[in-house]
Amino acid sequence: MSYPQPCLFIDGEWLAATGEGTAPVLNPADGRTLAELPLAGVGELRAAVAAATRGFAAWSAVLPLERQRLISAATRLIRERCERIAEILTLEQGKPLAEARREVTLSADIIDFLAEEARRLPIRGVPPRLPNIISQTVTRVPVGPVAAFTPWNFPANLPARKLGGALAAGCSVIIKPAEETPATCIELVRAFADAGLPPGVLTLLAGQPAQISNFLIADPGIAKVSFTGSVAVGRQLGELAARHLKRYTAELGGHAPVIIAPDVDPVAVVRLAVPAKFRNAGQVCASPIRFLVQRTLYARFRDAFVAETLKLKVGSGLDPGTQVGPLIHERRIREMQRFVDDARSCGARVLCGGARLERPGFFYAPTVLENVPVSARAQREEPFGPIALLDAYDTVEEALERANALPYGLAAYAFTHDLQLSHRLSTGLVAGMVGINHFGISQPETPFGGVRDSGFGSESGLEGLLGYTDVKLVSVAS
């Protein structure tokens, strides 16, 4: 199974080399180098903005129906190439191949929905107050060239949300995928190029993240910034965007609570919870982390959760049957161990896992902790890895207070068959997305975004499309 040579894509041309050198792309399943990624310098950045400016002028003038037809041609290619793109995704990111396939097909669905939705953006008429006003209409227009920054945990899905929304709205896009996982996004860009997207409408850069973000956000040619990543970096980019009065969407970290009510079957909930928790080795911003279980159910839930966790098959994503792949990098292994060691020193109990697996690659055992005090890092900071925290509660008020105690507000979950309690939990949980009795909250048609330190704005759904538009009033007098 081969890995392609990564390239940059500027003004319709593929660049396999630059004067800035290269960075290695590693296979997290064995630590070996897959390829060398060319890095963009100031020359490539200037060329990218100039191309995006020209591309926006041309693309924004294309009718939404024609944009949708071209975008659909690209998603057909993505689906036709799904197996190859999924293999590339697994090689560079590590997740099981079955998960990679689903991610690629879902990415095509996300892009298609946004392109379809752009065909029917509403035009609102406003009744005039004066007799000489013939009409007043409120329309949506593309915001302009977009700088989009995506992380490594979903190298197809996250670029798809930004590419789909921006291109459907009529914007040009400069996308920077994570340098750890560039080739998946490159294949998405290749599909658009092969479908006939005009030069300059879509650009792909990689390089020193700080240099690229500082240059693009400050450049007058960029009108909108979209970022998915950590809270710390999101704050920095948000400050920079505000300094230059740029539109900004940020989807940042989470620390999702899960409230288990006393009226549910704890074993049935565990069968849903364990796969959700350890999907993509826990490297999911909406991953369930803090499981708050009503005390009467706690022992049964804990025992079943540990038993199911111990059954998980950890290995290379290319191996049939693998359920949990590696972490993205060696440094993530060290970070997981720091979380566990800190929790243990604070008095937490390690129910399973808690150590690196002795094999090539960046594998960490799926880990379950209980009685983790609020002073521990794992209770305050997002682990972003295969670590679950279990604890008991007595009252609903207590559960909600603990669930909302952190500054995050991306996703939250609850399980109950009581209709009244379901309403109370769904309204009481502070989060941009709440799942009741399931974890599948992210769909192409639904907005994805958080509140508080988890960012602002949404991607996917109608809200994600509107984030790439400006409001324009046209008032006509006789």
C-alpha positions as CSV (number, residue, x, y, z in Angstrom):
1,M,0.0,0.0,0.0
2,S,1.8,3.1,-1.2
3,Y,1.7,6.7,0.1
4,P,1.7,9.5,-2.5
5,Q,4.2,12.3,-2.7
6,P,2.6,15.3,-0.9
7,C,2.4,18.5,-2.9
8,L,1.2,22.1,-2.5
9,F,-1.4,23.4,-4.8
10,I,-1.3,27.1,-5.9
11,D,-3.1,28.7,-8.8
12,G,-4.0,25.4,-10.4
13,E,-0.4,24.0,-10.2
14,W,1.0,21.2,-8.1
15,L,4.3,22.0,-6.4
16,A,6.4,19.0,-5.2
17,A,9.3,21.2,-4.0
18,T,9.9,24.7,-2.6
19,G,12.9,26.6,-1.3
20,E,11.7,26.2,2.3
21,G,12.7,22.5,2.6
22,T,10.5,19.6,3.8
23,A,9.0,18.0,6.9
24,P,8.6,14.3,7.4
25,V,5.1,12.7,7.4
26,L,5.1,9.7,9.8
27,N,3.1,6.5,10.0
28,P,1.8,6.5,13.6
29,A,1.4,2.8,13.5
30,D,5.1,2.1,13.2
31,G,6.8,5.5,13.4
32,R,8.3,5.3,10.0
33,T,8.6,8.2,7.5
34,L,6.0,8.0,4.8
35,A,7.1,10.9,2.7
36,E,8.6,14.4,2.8
37,L,6.1,17.3,2.7
38,P,7.3,20.5,0.9
39,L,6.8,23.6,3.0
40,A,5.6,27.0,1.8
41,G,7.6,30.1,2.3
42,V,6.7,33.8,1.9
43,G,6.8,33.5,-1.9
44,E,4.3,30.7,-1.9
45,L,2.1,32.6,0.5
46,R,2.1,35.7,-1.6
47,A,1.3,33.7,-4.7
48,A,-1.5,31.9,-2.8
49,V,-3.2,35.2,-1.8
50,A,-2.9,36.7,-5.2
51,A,-4.4,33.5,-6.8
52,A,-7.2,33.4,-4.2
53,T,-8.1,37.1,-4.9
54,R,-8.4,36.3,-8.7
55,G,-10.2,33.1,-7.9
56,F,-12.8,34.8,-5.8
57,A,-13.6,37.4,-8.5
58,A,-14.3,34.6,-10.9
59,W,-16.0,32.1,-8.6
60,S,-18.3,34.5,-6.8
61,A,-19.8,35.5,-10.2
62,V,-20.8,31.9,-11.0
63,L,-24.4,31.1,-10.4
64,P,-25.1,28.9,-7.3
65,L,-26.6,26.2,-9.6
66,E,-23.4,26.0,-11.7
67,R,-21.3,26.0,-8.5
68,Q,-23.3,23.1,-7.2
69,R,-22.9,21.1,-10.4
70,L,-19.1,21.5,-10.3
71,I,-18.9,20.7,-6.6
72,S,-21.1,17.6,-7.2
73,A,-18.6,16.5,-9.9
74,A,-15.9,16.7,-7.3
75,T,-17.8,14.7,-4.7
76,R,-18.5,12.0,-7.3
77,L,-14.7,11.7,-7.8
78,I,-14.2,11.5,-4.0
79,R,-16.7,8.7,-3.7
80,E,-15.1,6.9,-6.7
81,R,-11.7,7.2,-5.1
82,C,-12.9,6.4,-1.6
83,E,-10.9,3.3,-1.0
84,R,-7.6,4.9,-2.1
85,I,-8.3,8.1,0.0
86,A,-9.2,6.0,3.0
87,E,-6.0,4.0,2.7
88,I,-4.0,7.2,2.6
89,L,-5.9,8.5,5.6
90,T,-5.2,5.4,7.7
91,L,-1.5,5.4,6.7
92,E,-0.9,9.0,7.9
93,Q,-3.5,9.3,10.7
94,G,-3.8,5.8,12.1
95,K,-7.5,5.2,12.5
96,P,-9.0,1.9,11.5
97,L,-9.7,1.6,7.8
98,A,-13.4,1.1,8.3
99,E,-13.5,4.5,10.1
100,A,-11.5,6.1,7.4
101,R,-13.9,4.9,4.7
102,R,-16.9,6.3,6.6
103,E,-15.1,9.6,7.1
104,V,-14.4,9.9,3.4
105,T,-18.0,9.2,2.3
106,L,-19.4,11.4,5.0
107,S,-17.1,14.2,3.8
108,A,-18.6,13.9,0.3
109,D,-22.1,14.1,1.9
110,I,-21.2,17.2,3.9
111,I,-19.9,19.0,0.8
112,D,-22.9,17.9,-1.2
113,F,-25.4,19.2,1.4
114,L,-23.7,22.6,1.6
115,A,-23.7,23.0,-2.2
116,E,-27.3,22.0,-2.4
117,E,-28.2,24.4,0.4
118,A,-26.4,27.3,-1.3
119,R,-28.9,27.0,-4.2
120,R,-31.7,28.2,-2.0
121,L,-30.3,30.8,0.2
122,P,-33.2,33.0,1.1
123,I,-33.8,36.6,-0.1
124,R,-35.9,38.4,2.4
125,G,-38.2,41.3,1.4
126,V,-38.7,44.1,4.0
127,P,-41.9,46.2,3.7
128,P,-40.9,49.9,3.2
129,R,-42.0,52.7,5.5
130,L,-41.9,55.4,2.8
131,P,-44.0,55.5,-0.4
132,N,-41.0,56.2,-2.7
133,I,-39.2,53.1,-1.6
134,I,-39.9,50.5,-4.3
135,S,-38.2,47.5,-2.6
136,Q,-36.0,46.5,0.2
137,T,-34.3,43.1,0.0
138,V,-31.9,41.4,2.3
139,T,-29.5,38.9,0.6
140,R,-26.5,36.8,1.4
141,V,-23.3,37.3,-0.5
142,P,-19.9,35.5,-0.3
143,V,-17.6,37.0,2.3
144,G,-14.5,36.8,0.2
145,P,-11.3,34.7,0.2
146,V,-11.0,32.4,3.1
147,A,-8.0,31.1,5.1
148,A,-8.9,27.7,6.6
149,F,-6.8,25.8,9.1
150,T,-7.6,22.1,10.0
151,P,-6.0,19.6,12.5
152,W,-4.9,16.0,12.0
153,N,-7.6,14.0,13.8
154,F,-10.2,14.1,11.0
155,P,-8.1,14.9,7.9
156,A,-11.0,14.5,5.4
157,N,-14.1,15.5,7.5
158,L,-12.7,18.8,8.9
159,P,-11.4,20.1,5.6
160,A,-14.7,19.1,3.9
161,R,-16.7,21.3,6.3
162,K,-14.7,24.3,5.4
163,L,-14.3,23.6,1.7
164,G,-17.9,22.7,1.3
165,G,-19.2,25.9,3.1
166,A,-16.8,28.3,1.5
167,L,-17.0,27.0,-2.1
168,A,-20.8,26.6,-2.0
169,A,-21.1,30.2,-0.8
170,G,-18.9,31.5,-3.6
171,C,-15.7,32.1,-1.7
172,S,-12.2,31.1,-2.7
173,V,-10.3,29.1,-0.1
174,I,-6.7,28.7,1.0
175,I,-6.7,25.6,3.1
176,K,-3.8,24.5,5.4
177,P,-4.2,20.9,6.6
178,A,-2.1,19.6,9.5
179,E,1.5,18.8,8.5
180,E,1.0,15.4,10.1
181,T,-1.8,14.4,7.8
182,P,-1.5,16.4,4.5
183,A,-2.2,13.8,1.8
184,T,-5.9,13.2,2.7
185,C,-6.7,16.8,2.2
186,I,-4.5,16.9,-0.9
187,E,-6.7,14.1,-2.4
188,L,-9.9,16.2,-1.7
189,V,-8.3,19.2,-3.5
190,R,-7.2,16.9,-6.4
191,A,-10.8,15.9,-6.8
192,F,-11.9,19.5,-7.1
193,A,-9.1,20.3,-9.5
194,D,-9.9,17.2,-11.7
195,A,-13.6,18.2,-11.7
196,G,-12.7,21.5,-13.3
197,L,-12.6,24.0,-10.5
198,P,-11.0,27.2,-11.9
199,P,-7.4,28.1,-10.9
200,G,-7.1,30.2,-7.8
201,V,-10.5,29.1,-6.3
202,L,-8.8,26.5,-4.1
203,T,-5.3,26.6,-2.8
204,L,-3.5,24.2,-0.5
205,L,-0.5,25.2,1.7
206,A,1.6,23.6,4.3
207,G,4.5,24.8,6.3
208,Q,5.3,26.5,9.6
209,P,1.8,27.0,11.1
210,A,2.6,30.3,12.9
211,Q,4.2,31.8,9.8
212,I,1.3,30.8,7.6
213,S,-1.5,31.9,10.0
214,N,0.2,35.2,10.8
215,F,0.8,36.0,7.1
216,L,-2.7,35.0,5.8
217,I,-4.7,36.5,8.6
218,A,-2.9,39.9,8.3
219,D,-3.1,40.0,4.6
220,P,-5.8,42.4,3.3
221,G,-6.8,39.9,0.6
222,I,-8.2,37.4,3.2
223,A,-11.7,38.2,4.4
224,K,-12.6,35.2,6.6
225,V,-10.7,32.8,8.9
226,S,-11.9,29.4,9.9
227,F,-10.0,27.4,12.5
228,T,-10.4,24.0,14.1
229,G,-8.0,23.1,16.9
230,S,-6.9,23.8,20.4
231,V,-8.3,26.5,22.7
232,A,-4.9,28.1,23.1
233,V,-4.2,28.4,19.4
234,G,-7.8,29.4,18.7
235,R,-7.5,32.3,21.1
236,Q,-4.3,33.5,19.4
237,L,-5.8,33.3,15.9
238,G,-9.0,35.0,17.2
239,E,-7.0,37.9,18.6
240,L,-5.2,38.2,15.3
241,A,-8.4,38.1,13.3
242,A,-10.0,40.7,15.5
243,R,-7.0,43.0,15.1
244,H,-7.5,42.9,11.3
245,L,-11.4,42.9,11.5
246,K,-11.6,39.5,9.9
247,R,-14.6,37.2,10.2
248,Y,-13.7,34.3,12.4
249,T,-15.1,30.9,13.1
250,A,-13.5,28.7,15.8
251,E,-14.3,25.1,16.6
252,L,-12.1,24.4,19.6
253,G,-11.6,21.8,22.3
254,G,-14.2,20.0,24.5
255,H,-14.5,18.0,27.6
256,A,-17.9,16.3,27.1
257,P,-19.8,15.1,30.1
258,V,-22.2,12.2,30.0
259,I,-25.0,12.0,32.5
260,I,-26.4,8.5,33.1
261,A,-29.9,8.7,34.7
262,P,-31.2,5.9,37.0
263,D,-33.9,4.7,34.7
264,V,-31.7,3.3,31.9
265,D,-30.0,-0.1,31.4
266,P,-26.4,0.7,32.3
267,V,-25.0,-2.3,30.3
268,A,-26.9,-1.1,27.2
269,V,-25.5,2.4,27.6
270,V,-22.0,1.0,28.0
271,R,-22.3,-0.8,24.6
272,L,-22.8,2.6,23.0
273,A,-20.4,4.5,25.3
274,V,-17.2,2.5,24.9
275,P,-17.0,2.6,21.1
276,A,-17.9,6.3,21.2
277,K,-15.2,7.0,23.8
278,F,-12.4,5.2,22.1
279,R,-13.3,6.0,18.5
280,N,-10.2,7.4,16.8
281,A,-8.3,6.6,20.0
282,G,-10.2,9.3,21.8
283,Q,-8.8,12.0,19.5
284,V,-12.2,13.5,18.9
285,C,-13.2,17.0,20.1
286,A,-16.7,15.8,20.9
287,S,-15.5,12.6,22.5
288,P,-17.4,11.6,25.7
289,I,-14.9,11.9,28.6
290,R,-16.6,12.5,32.0
291,F,-19.2,9.8,32.7
292,L,-21.4,10.8,35.6
293,V,-23.5,7.8,36.6
294,Q,-26.3,7.8,39.1
295,R,-25.0,6.1,42.2
296,T,-27.5,3.2,42.2
297,L,-26.2,2.2,38.7
298,Y,-22.5,3.1,39.2
299,A,-21.0,-0.3,40.1
300,R,-22.8,-2.1,37.2
301,F,-21.9,0.6,34.7
302,R,-18.2,0.7,35.9
303,D,-17.8,-3.1,35.7
304,A,-19.4,-3.3,32.3
305,F,-17.4,-0.3,31.0
306,V,-14.1,-1.8,32.0
307,A,-15.0,-5.2,30.6
308,E,-15.9,-3.8,27.3
309,T,-12.8,-1.6,27.2
310,L,-10.6,-4.6,27.8
311,K,-12.1,-6.4,24.8
312,L,-11.1,-3.6,22.4
313,K,-8.5,-4.7,19.8
314,V,-5.7,-2.1,19.5
315,G,-3.5,-2.2,16.5
316,S,-2.7,-0.8,13.0
317,G,-5.6,0.7,11.3
318,L,-4.8,-1.5,8.3
319,D,-5.3,-4.7,10.3
320,P,-8.8,-6.3,10.0
321,G,-10.6,-6.2,13.3
322,T,-8.7,-3.3,14.7
323,Q,-11.0,-1.1,16.8
324,V,-8.5,1.4,18.3
325,G,-5.5,2.7,16.3
326,P,-2.4,4.6,17.4
327,L,-2.1,8.2,18.7
328,I,-0.8,10.7,16.1
329,H,2.7,11.2,17.5
330,E,5.1,10.2,20.2
331,R,4.5,13.4,22.1
332,R,0.8,12.4,22.5
333,I,2.0,9.2,24.3
334,R,4.0,11.3,26.7
335,E,1.0,13.6,27.3
336,M,-1.3,10.7,28.1
337,Q,1.1,9.4,30.6
338,R,1.3,12.8,32.3
339,F,-2.5,12.9,32.6
340,V,-2.6,9.4,34.1
341,D,0.3,9.9,36.5
342,D,-1.1,13.2,37.7
343,A,-4.6,11.6,38.3
344,R,-3.0,8.7,40.2
345,S,-1.0,11.1,42.4
346,C,-4.2,13.0,43.2
347,G,-5.8,9.8,44.4
348,A,-7.6,8.4,41.3
349,R,-7.8,4.7,40.7
350,V,-6.7,3.2,37.3
351,L,-9.2,0.5,36.4
352,C,-7.5,-0.5,33.2
353,G,-4.8,0.7,30.9
354,G,-2.7,3.6,32.0
355,A,0.4,2.8,30.1
356,R,2.0,2.7,26.7
357,L,1.7,-0.5,24.8
358,E,5.0,-2.1,24.1
359,R,5.1,-2.3,20.3
360,P,6.3,-0.1,17.4
361,G,4.3,3.0,16.8
362,F,2.4,5.3,19.1
363,F,0.0,3.1,20.9
364,Y,-1.5,3.8,24.3
365,A,-3.8,1.4,26.1
366,P,-7.5,2.4,26.4
367,T,-7.6,3.8,29.9
368,V,-10.4,4.0,32.5
369,L,-10.0,6.1,35.7
370,E,-12.4,6.4,38.6
371,N,-12.7,8.8,41.6
372,V,-10.6,11.4,39.8
373,P,-10.6,14.6,42.0
374,V,-11.4,17.9,40.4
375,S,-7.8,19.0,41.2
376,A,-6.5,16.5,38.6
377,R,-5.5,17.7,35.1
378,A,-7.7,15.1,33.5
379,Q,-10.8,16.7,35.1
380,R,-9.8,20.2,34.0
381,E,-8.0,19.8,30.7
382,E,-9.1,17.9,27.6
383,P,-7.0,14.7,27.4
384,F,-7.7,14.3,23.7
385,G,-6.8,10.6,23.9
386,P,-8.1,7.2,25.1
387,I,-8.9,8.2,28.7
388,A,-12.3,7.9,30.3
389,L,-13.3,9.3,33.7
390,L,-16.0,7.5,35.7
391,D,-17.7,8.9,38.8
392,A,-21.0,8.6,40.6
393,Y,-23.6,11.3,41.5
394,D,-26.6,11.4,43.7
395,T,-29.0,14.1,42.4
396,V,-29.7,15.6,39.0
397,E,-28.7,19.0,40.3
398,E,-25.3,17.7,41.3
399,A,-24.8,16.0,37.9
400,L,-25.7,19.2,36.0
401,E,-23.5,21.3,38.2
402,R,-20.5,19.0,37.7
403,A,-21.2,18.7,34.0
404,N,-21.2,22.4,33.5
405,A,-18.3,23.2,35.9
406,L,-15.7,23.5,33.2
407,P,-15.2,26.4,30.7
408,Y,-15.8,24.1,27.8
409,G,-19.1,23.8,25.9
410,L,-18.8,21.8,22.8
411,A,-20.7,18.6,23.3
412,A,-22.7,17.0,26.1
413,Y,-24.7,13.8,26.4
414,A,-27.3,12.3,28.6
415,F,-29.2,9.0,28.8
416,T,-32.7,8.7,30.2
417,H,-36.1,7.3,29.1
418,D,-37.9,9.9,31.3
419,L,-39.4,12.6,29.0
420,Q,-39.4,15.3,31.7
421,L,-35.9,14.5,32.8
422,S,-34.7,14.5,29.1
423,H,-36.1,18.0,28.7
424,R,-34.5,19.1,32.0
425,L,-31.1,17.7,31.0
426,S,-31.1,19.0,27.4
427,T,-31.9,22.5,28.6
428,G,-29.7,22.4,31.6
429,L,-26.5,21.2,29.9
430,V,-24.4,24.1,28.6
431,A,-23.1,23.0,25.2
432,G,-23.4,23.8,21.6
433,M,-24.5,20.2,20.9
434,V,-26.4,17.9,23.2
435,G,-27.1,14.2,22.5
436,I,-29.9,12.5,24.3
437,N,-29.6,8.6,24.3
438,H,-27.0,8.6,21.6
439,F,-23.6,10.0,20.6
440,G,-24.1,10.6,16.9
441,I,-24.7,14.3,17.1
442,S,-22.6,15.3,14.0
443,Q,-24.4,15.0,10.6
444,P,-24.0,16.9,7.4
445,E,-27.3,18.6,7.9
446,T,-26.7,19.7,11.5
447,P,-24.5,22.6,12.8
448,F,-21.3,21.6,14.6
449,G,-19.9,24.1,17.1
450,G,-19.6,25.1,20.7
451,V,-20.0,27.8,23.3
452,R,-17.7,29.2,26.0
453,D,-14.1,28.2,25.5
454,S,-15.1,25.7,22.8
455,G,-15.3,28.5,20.3
456,F,-18.0,30.3,18.4
457,G,-19.8,29.9,15.1
458,S,-20.7,26.6,13.5
459,E,-19.7,24.5,10.6
460,S,-21.8,22.1,8.6
461,G,-25.6,22.5,8.3
462,L,-27.2,25.8,7.1
463,E,-25.4,27.7,9.9
464,G,-22.0,26.5,8.5
465,L,-22.9,27.8,5.1
466,L,-24.1,31.2,6.4
467,G,-20.8,31.6,8.2
468,Y,-19.2,32.2,4.8
469,T,-21.6,34.9,3.8
470,D,-22.2,38.6,4.5
471,V,-25.6,40.2,4.9
472,K,-26.4,42.8,2.2
473,L,-29.4,45.1,2.1
474,V,-30.5,46.6,-1.2
475,S,-33.0,49.4,-0.8
476,V,-34.4,50.9,-4.1
477,A,-36.3,54.2,-4.3
478,S,-38.2,55.7,-7.2
